[in-house]
Amino acid sequence: MKEEKIKRINELYHKSKKEGLTKEEQKEQQILRKEYIEAFKQNLRGQLNQISIQEKDGSITNLGEKYGNKAGH
């Protein structure tokens, strides 16, 4: 997510606490929050898919290959 969108999320948050938001600003805030959450999930999923573990027998299992490409992810 671009830095200017994160900055706008923070601006809307602070404004909502101080003086409240208009209907248009509330809608913008909801949209930006959804985008942020989706970007966060994709980033976390990408990181988790890069994890490999060493099994007791010494073999290496890439968890992204084993679990990361399932439907619904």
HELIX and SHEET records of a PDB file:
HELIX    1   1 GLU A    3  LYS A   18  1                                  16    
HELIX    2   2 LYS A   23  LEU A   48  1                                  26    
HELIX    3   3 LEU A   63  LEU A   63  1                                   1    
HELIX    4   4 GLY A   64  GLY A   68  3                                   5    
SHEET    1   A 2 SER A  52  GLN A  54  0                                        
SHEET    2   A 2 ILE A  60  ASN A  62 -1                                        
END                                                                             
